[in-house]
Amino acid sequence: MVLPPLATVADLAVMLGRTFTPTQEAQAQALLDQASSVVRRYMRQDITRATTTDTFTMRRADPTMHRCGGMVTLPQRPIVDISSVKANGVETADWWQDGSDLLLSSWAWAGPPDAHRPPQVEVTYTHGWDPVPGDIEAIVLQAANRVIVNPSGIRSETAGGESVTYLIPAVGEHLGVLLSRTEQKVLDRYRRTAGSVNLRSR
């Protein structure tokens, strides 16, 4: 699935106060696509609103926390709606949601010789933001803008008797469309740090 960029060329043009030529517009789009991919990879989230069908391996719940037959953790957040749940191919309504966890009230785990095969749970759910949060969009725009304004990552340059010093992170690295430590800290509030294994999706 090809995910849309988290900010548009029009947003970037407004930010810079300029009108792009067709060539510049193509470059801006490529940079926004790259920046969006970097942000998604760091957050481990698709971010944009979508409906997905994924299959997960059910795990046993901690009986001190949940009284249920088993559970899975849905990786994409925020969860907007869960429309369908199937356990080993059988649709069931015997479940409830607790945050990012989907818990099945009762499920008979296989006995020998199939006891080593935990149930497979197929979940169709809607997730993500619409619209994309403003701070996420701003970071994507900033990352693309860094390359447009200073493609070589130089610290300063002199032209026509005027010297321009560019903002460089304290650690001195050339970021390009990568994320600064400050940007990562902003994204950390949205970042997924743990979840169940996604076996396949369609």
Secondary structure by P-SEA (a helix, b strand, c coil): ccccccccaaaaaaaacccccaaaaaaaaaaaaaaaaaaaaaaccccccbbbbbbbbbbbccccccccccccccccccccccccccccccccccccccccbbbbccccccccccccccbbbbbbbccccccccaaaaaaaaaaaaaaaaccccccccccccbbbbcccccccccccccccaaaaaaaccccccccccccccc
